[in-house]
Amino acid sequence: MSIDNPLQPQATLSQDKNTLSFFGKSYQVGDKTLVPLLSTRLEGDKAGASASSVKPVAIVRIEGTNVSIRTVPNRLPIVLVSLILGGWNAYWLLKMVRAWLRDR
């Protein structure tokens, strides 16, 4: 019997039956203990359910008697804005190159 993760998976606040939250492996950094809170999305039927994605949701930091929780930011909005901005810059750069070549 392993005591690394004594908490059983629980449904998240959204009450989504296909999402489970659990604590990952704890890490010791000096006098601090860091424990990741992970969210797992399940796919398939009950007999053959398999995890399709695991992503960190928060980090629990334990230092002596102090416990703090920090959420992990979602990177999707940053990636989408970067792609849109990169496409916009490529459009105007290519438009300038076409105009420059046409005027030569």
C-alpha positions in Angstrom: 0.0 0.0 0.0 1.5 3.3 -1.1 1.0 6.5 1.0 2.4 8.9 -1.5 -1.1 10.0 -2.6 -3.5 9.2 0.3 -6.3 11.3 -1.2 -8.7 9.6 -3.6 -9.6 11.3 -6.9 -12.6 13.6 -6.6 -14.8 15.3 -9.1 -14.0 18.9 -9.6 -16.4 21.8 -8.7 -17.9 21.8 -12.3 -19.4 18.3 -11.4 -18.1 17.0 -14.7 -18.2 13.2 -14.5 -15.2 12.9 -16.9 -12.8 15.1 -14.9 -10.9 14.0 -11.8 -8.6 16.0 -9.6 -5.8 14.5 -7.6 -2.5 15.4 -5.9 0.7 14.6 -7.7 4.1 13.5 -6.3 5.4 15.9 -3.7 8.8 17.6 -4.1 11.1 18.7 -1.3 12.9 22.0 -2.0 14.9 23.1 1.0 12.5 23.5 3.9 9.5 23.7 1.5 7.3 21.0 0.2 5.6 21.5 -3.2 2.6 19.4 -4.2 1.0 19.7 -7.7 -2.8 19.5 -8.0 -3.6 17.8 -11.3 -6.7 17.6 -13.4 -7.3 14.5 -15.5 -9.8 14.3 -18.3 -11.1 10.8 -18.9 -12.4 9.3 -22.1 -14.1 6.1 -23.0 -16.7 4.0 -21.3 -16.6 2.9 -17.6 -14.9 -0.4 -18.4 -12.2 1.0 -20.6 -11.7 4.6 -19.4 -8.3 6.0 -20.1 -6.8 9.4 -19.3 -6.6 11.6 -22.4 -5.0 14.7 -20.8 -3.4 15.6 -17.5 -2.7 19.2 -16.7 -1.5 21.0 -13.6 -4.2 23.2 -12.0 -2.4 24.5 -8.9 0.7 24.2 -6.7 0.3 23.6 -3.0 3.3 25.1 -1.1 3.9 23.8 2.5 6.5 25.6 4.5 6.4 24.8 8.2 2.9 25.5 9.3 2.1 27.8 6.4 0.2 26.5 3.5 -0.4 28.5 0.3 -2.0 27.6 -3.0 -1.1 29.1 -6.3 -3.0 28.5 -9.5 -1.2 27.6 -12.7 -2.2 30.1 -15.5 -3.8 28.8 -18.6 -1.4 29.3 -21.6 -4.1 29.0 -24.3 -5.0 32.7 -24.5 -1.3 33.7 -24.7 -0.7 31.2 -27.6 -3.8 32.4 -29.5 -2.9 36.0 -29.2 0.7 35.3 -30.3 -0.6 33.4 -33.4 -2.9 36.2 -34.4 -0.2 38.8 -33.9 2.3 36.8 -35.8 -0.2 36.3 -38.7 -1.0 40.0 -38.7 2.7 40.9 -38.9 3.4 38.4 -41.6 0.5 39.8 -43.7 1.8 43.4 -43.5 5.4 42.4 -44.1 4.5 40.4 -47.2 2.2 43.2 -48.4 5.2 45.7 -48.1 7.5 43.3 -49.9 5.0 42.9 -52.8 4.6 46.7 -53.1 8.4 47.2 -53.0 8.9 44.5 -55.7 6.1 46.0 -57.9 7.6 49.5 -57.7 11.1 48.4 -58.7 
